[in-house]
């Protein structure tokens, strides 16, 4: 009797067949790149330290000097926003990380490899945005809760602290995390649009930290209405820091406008990614 051998060629051919590019696989690839960068961990650590540390510093100093405050200052004092004041400093770190996430690939040339593997291009942008938001929001939310509880503990020693159940407290804590996340996404889109780290960071810092004081130099009839729509002021109202902002919007209205800025920039970044060479 003779033995019939079954050829294994079809199996080998099936094993060598390239995997289909899907959004899920792009997400896993982008997450691998995101966590493999040493700068990611350090930037996240710096952001958390800034948020918690500066918030604690504001709470400690405000609590110790509260007895010297004027009546107007005492009336406007908010223990909630005081403990979350580190948010305005942490936004720098998250914004820079967002810019680096996209511009870093252009500076190293890795973007060409990414777009070769994903010829439709846009899944790369969606993947980066999703990975960034999925990491930044929980990190910033934990930091926000830590800032609140540590700040209130310091203020409680002067009988000024409030609990998380106080009106606006939980909303402000979550609002600070949402602000940091959306601001970071704006950083990602600036990196995608400008494709240069220095230019992206400069644009982010200009939008969030340079334009607001310049707007104050305008006539009050203009600046009072313009200031409420600036990105940094929209973020501040989300965690209750409305001092100095004339005609401040409500927190969720401010959040809607901030998301609107992000959506416009994401659309512009998507258009350039599709139309311009890497």
C-alpha positions, 0 to 999 in steps of 0.5 A: 500500500502507498501512503497519500501525502496531503500537501501543506502549501495552502496552510502555509499560504494562509499563514503568510497572508497579511493581516487586514488593517482594522481600527482595533489593530491600529489602536493597539499599535498606537497604544504600544507606541504611546506607552513605549516612549519614555517621555510619556511616563515622565510627562504624566508624572510631571503633570500629576505632581504639578496638579496635586502639588500646586493645588496643595500649595494654594490651599495651604497658603490661602488657609494660613492667610485667610484671616488677612483677606478683605471682605470682598476676597472672603466673599469670592473665596472658593475652597473647591477651585483653590484646591484645583488651581494646579489644573492651570499648570498641569494643562501645560504638561498634557498639552505638550504631551499631546503635541509630542504624540503627533509631531514626534513621528514627523520629526523622526520620520516614523509617520511615513511607516505608519501611513504606509501600513495604514494607507487610508491615513485617518485611522492613525489620527483616530487611533492617536486621539482615542489612545490619548484620551483613554489614558489622559482622562483617568490619570487626570481624574485621579489627580483631580480627586487627589488635589481636591481631597489634599487641598480640603484636608489642608483647608480643614485645619483652618475650618475652610474645607468642604466635602465632595458632596458640597454643591459644585464640588464633584462637578468641578473635580470631574470638570478639571479632568475633562478640561485637561483631556480636551486641552491635550487633544487640542495639543494632538491636533496642533501637532498634526496640523503644524507637524513640528514640535516647537511650532505646536508647543508655541501655538498651544502655549500662545492659545492658552497662556499668551492670548488671555493677558493680551486680550485684557489690554483691549477696551473693556467693551471688547475684552469682557465679551471676548475673554469668556470664549478663550480656551483657558477661561472656558477650562477654568469655569469647568472647575469653578475658577471664575475670578477675573473672568467677566460674563463667565459662561456656565461650566457645561456651556464652556465645556461645549465651546471647548469641545467645539474648538477641538472638533474644528481642529480635529477636522482641520488635522484630518483634512491635512493628513488626507491631502498633504504628504507626510 
